[in-house]
């Protein structure tokens, strides 16, 4: 399977946003979109992405963080 296919499968399986994947895997939130538009990663980035896919961090989908979610809703 291609690297792009592996990433797409990972995103579907984990329900991780493409921007979060890019930030966590490579520090680039536009990475997945760029790959979809034809960007060709070099050997170092390919190795980084494959390592991330092999051992992703613990992550569960949920609400976006922020001030409102940190302290709960004020009910207003």
N, C-alpha and C positions, 0 to 999 in steps of 0.2 A: 504494500500500500504506500502511496506517496505521502510525503510529509504533510502536505495540505489535507489529504484525506484523513490522516491520523488526527490532525488538529480539529477538523470538522467533527469527527466522531467523538473526540474528547469533549468538545463544546456541547454537543447534543447530549452525551451521557451525563455530564456533570451539571448542565444548565448554567454554565459559567458564561458571563458576557464576554464577547470578543475583546473588548477593551481591557477588562480585568485580566484575561489570559495574557494579552500582550504586555501589560504592565508587570505581571508577576514573572512571566517567563523571560522577558527580554528588556523590560524597562521602556517599552514602546507601545502605548495604547493604540496606535494606528497599525500595528503589525499585521493583524489578521485581515483587515480591509486592504492593506497594501498587497498582501499575498494573494488575495482574491482578484486583485487587479493586475496580477502578473509579476509582482516583485519576486526576484529570485534570491533567496538567502545564501550567503556565502557559507563556507565550511564551518567557521567558528559559530555562527548563529544557528546553523542546522544542528550542530552538536549540542548547543545549549537548549534548543527546543526539544530535541529527542530526550535529553536528560530530564527536562521538566516533565515531559509526557510519561516517562518511565517512573518517576517518583514525585508526583505533584504534592503540594502542601495540603494539609488538612483544610478543607474548605466546604462550606455548605451554603447553598443558595438561600437568599433571604432578602429582606428589605435593605435598601441602601442605608448606609450610616448617616450620621449628621446630628446636629444639635437637637432636632425634634425627637429623633429616635433614641438618643442617649438618655434623656431624662424622662421619656414617656410623654404622652399627650396631655396637654393642659385641659382638654375637653372644651375648649372655646371654639 
